[in-house]
Amino acid sequence: MVHTFVFDGRSFALDTESGSFFEIDEIVKAILNGGDMSLFSSCAVKEATAEIERLKADGVLFAPPIKAELPEYSPVIKAMCLNVSHNCNLACAYCFAEGGTYNDERRNMSFDTAKAAIDMLVEASGRNLEVDFFGGEPMLDLDVVKRTVYYARSLEKEKNKNFRFTITTNAYKLTDEDIDFFNEQMYNVVISVDGRPEVHDRVRKSVGGQKTFDTVIKNALRFKERRKGQYYVRGTFTRYNLDFCSDVLYLNDLGFDQISIEPVVLDGKSPMSIREEDIPTVLAEYDKLAKEYIARRKTDKWFNFFHFMTDIDNAPCAVKRLKGCGAGGEYVAVAPDGTIYPCHQFDGIKATALGKLGGTLDEDMRKKFYYCAVPSKPECSECWAKYYCSGGCMANSYKFNNDINAPYKPACELMRKRVECALAIKAIEESENAETAD
């Protein structure tokens, strides 16, 4: 399968199965798409056709389907999300976790529960482990976060383990002491900011209804200035700000150079949900952002945008591209009461629970998630972008289709556009770098 597309007046072709990517001229594009060949000289058509045939013979164009198969199910767990707090000091209007409660009572995880989760991970894993602290707002349970990190560190030498910690926070109560701890222990820190003040304050108010932007951005900038290590500012765009490119650039203008803005995922009845009629606007906005991205990365406003960071030269192996995130298999989440779920977004959905700490896991349920991959999703088999999204988010599929194998279609077009932009950016930047080197 070969997909062609145009970005900023330049044409490109991607071979789905081989992953080969080319910038192409109008003749090649016409041949690949079955266009009108009378527009070109017979000599040019002959030369282009010969080149296409050579690439086909080399296996990089119209390559046969990848024959990779998922390995047999293994109970090894490599990563764990600790939803340490079913509570939050913000009341974001679009929150998938119902104000951080996950439709549960407001509560924090005890250290005993967190300790039992770490013990379970150590026993069920290999050497390199990841633990993500999430909520709600995990900083409402920061003492337990700290004790958990130090407990895990105490096991590393004895158990021959290597822990890597991450945390996601709204930064509303972030202190210098917290930043010191993050720099000492957190491999990655994600701070939630939605962009421009009017955008952020419209949907990210405090529990008491107060605006939060001024406090959050002050803390986030202080954090950025002192951060030693990886971080992201991560926002959500809704139907209220379909011009989200402005929010990305606003955050960059403030000095942030690691940015992610994600589309909201909501029922179509919500006034904030992105609807079918909004898709052309959103796609155009990604194009606009990609052009600005290329321009700024040549200046002192260089930045990374999460969805444009696609490495086609060192892409994951075929199996990982078929599988995606690993939820329910090598990745699980633990709620404050010790219930284990396939990932943090399934927290509170009792029908998907895998078990509880101290008990046995439902291996049949885990296998359902483990084998949820591109080959099990007929709707994905003919999509040119299938190896970039691996069939999409299982939580979104379940919440909207009640089936982890049925893709959440509103996300599909957006994903395809982001992949096109990412590929074009890579090609253009590499071409410009090569010209500079010459």
Buried (B, 14 or more C-beta within 10 A) or exposed (E): BBBBBEBEEBBBBBBBBBBBBBBBEEBBBBBBEEEEBEEBEEEBBEEBBEBBEEBBEEEBBBBEEBEBEBEEEEEEBBBBBBBBBBBBBBBBBBBBBEBBBBEBEBBBBBBEBBBBBBBBBBEBBEEEBBBBBBBBBBBBBBEBBBEBBEBBEEBBEEBEBEBBBBBBBBBBBBEEEBBEBBBEBBBBBBBBBBBBBEBBBBBBBBEEEEBBBEBBBEBBBBBBEEBEEEBBBBBBBBBBBBBBBBBBBBBBEBEBBBBBBEBBBBEEEBEBBBEEEBBEEBBBBBBBBBBBBBEBBEEEBEBBBEBBEBEBEEEEEBEBBBBBBBBBBBBBBBBBBBBBBBBBBBBBBEEBBBBBBEEEBBEEBBBBBBBBBBBBBEBBEEBBBBBBBBBBBBBBBBBBEEEBBBBBBBBBBBBBBBBBBBBBBBBBBEEEEEEEEE
